């Protein structure tokens, strides 16, 4: 099996990224009726934000999109294909955002996730994130970057 390569996303990746996100969120979309359409606006995200893909053998296995908001890097979406989950790919993709934050002189990463996405929340906690605020079904999480 070939190595997984991380690279900036391009508009040519839009359909593959959309498919990856849909697969990654399939269970949550089925079980959480109030989850928004996580595939909406992929082309715009790729064009207007910082977006990276994880590619293996020509297939998109993961995706992250983020931008700078209020002195922090805000993760807007992170998705890993079910076939690639459990292999550290989310951590690698988050590492791209972390490196971007450090290069920009920023000390925090933030994201919002659904409070009922227990595995997702657990993953972030395992990776050193903390819950900052719960509002309705949304959990604001944050990671402070150390030197």
LINNOR-V284182 format. One record per backbone hydrogen bond with DSSP energy under -1.0 kcal/mol. NH is the residue of the N-H (numbers start at 0). CO is the residue of the C=O. E is the energy in kcal/mol with one decimal. If there is no record, write none. Layout:
<<NH/CO/E> <NH/CO/E>>
This chain:
<<4/54/-3.1> <6/52/-2.2> <8/50/-2.8> <12/9/-2.2> <13/10/-1.5> <16/12/-3.0> <17/13/-2.6> <18/14/-2.5> <19/15/-2.2> <20/16/-2.9> <21/17/-2.4> <22/18/-2.2> <23/19/-2.6> <24/20/-2.3> <28/24/-3.2> <29/25/-1.9> <30/26/-2.4> <31/27/-2.6> <34/31/-2.0> <39/36/-1.2> <41/38/-1.1> <44/40/-2.6> <45/41/-2.6> <46/42/-2.1> <47/43/-2.6> <48/44/-2.3> <49/65/-2.4> <51/63/-2.6> <52/6/-2.9> <53/61/-2.3> <54/4/-3.2> <55/58/-2.6> <58/55/-2.1> <60/53/-3.6> <61/53/-1.3> <62/78/-2.4> <63/51/-2.2> <64/76/-2.2> <65/49/-2.6> <66/73/-1.8> <68/71/-2.9> <71/68/-1.4> <72/107/-2.4> <73/66/-3.5> <74/109/-3.4> <75/64/-2.5> <76/64/-1.5> <78/62/-2.6> <80/60/-3.1> <83/80/-2.2> <91/87/-1.9> <92/88/-2.7> <93/89/-2.8> <94/90/-1.6> <95/91/-1.0> <96/92/-1.2> <97/93/-2.5> <98/94/-2.7> <99/95/-2.3> <100/96/-2.4> <101/97/-2.5> <102/98/-2.7> <103/99/-1.8> <104/101/-1.5> <105/100/-3.1> <108/142/-2.4> <109/72/-2.7> <110/140/-1.8> <112/138/-1.9> <114/136/-3.2> <116/113/-1.9> <117/115/-1.7> <120/116/-2.5> <121/117/-2.6> <122/118/-2.2> <123/119/-2.2> <124/120/-2.5> <125/121/-2.6> <126/122/-1.6> <127/124/-1.6> <128/123/-2.6> <129/141/-2.7> <131/139/-3.3> <132/139/-1.4> <134/137/-2.8> <137/134/-2.2> <138/112/-2.9> <139/132/-3.3> <140/110/-2.9> <141/129/-2.4> <142/108/-2.5> <144/106/-3.6>>
